C-alpha cells in the first residue's frame, strides 16, 4: 500500500528505495563506471538505482576491474622481463617500464570494463 504526504496543494507518494545491505567498497573503478552510467547510460543507471542494486553492481565492477588490472600488469611485466633484478640494478628504468605497463593496463581495463 502506498501512502501519501501533502506538500502545499499536492499529495506526493512516500517512496523509499530498498536497502541494498552492501558493505563492499565501490572503489575508484566503481566511481568511474558510476559517472559513465549516470551520463551515458541513464536508463541502466535508473534501473539499478530504483531496484536498489546500484551499490552491489558498482562493487562488482570495482572487483572485476581491479583483478583484471592486476592480472594484466603481472602478465605484461613477465612478458617484458620487468623483474625484481631489474629493479635492483636500475630503478629508474624499472619505474619507467612499470609506469608504461600500468598505463597500458589501465587503458585496457577502461575499454573492457569501465566505459562499456
Buried (B, 14 or more C-beta within 10 A) or exposed (E): EEEEEEEEEEEEEEEEEEEBEBEEEBBEBBBBBBEBBEEEBEEEBEEBBEEBBBBBBBBBBBBBBBEBBEEBBEEBBEEEEBEEEBBEEEEEEBEEBBEEBBEEBBEBBBEEBBEE
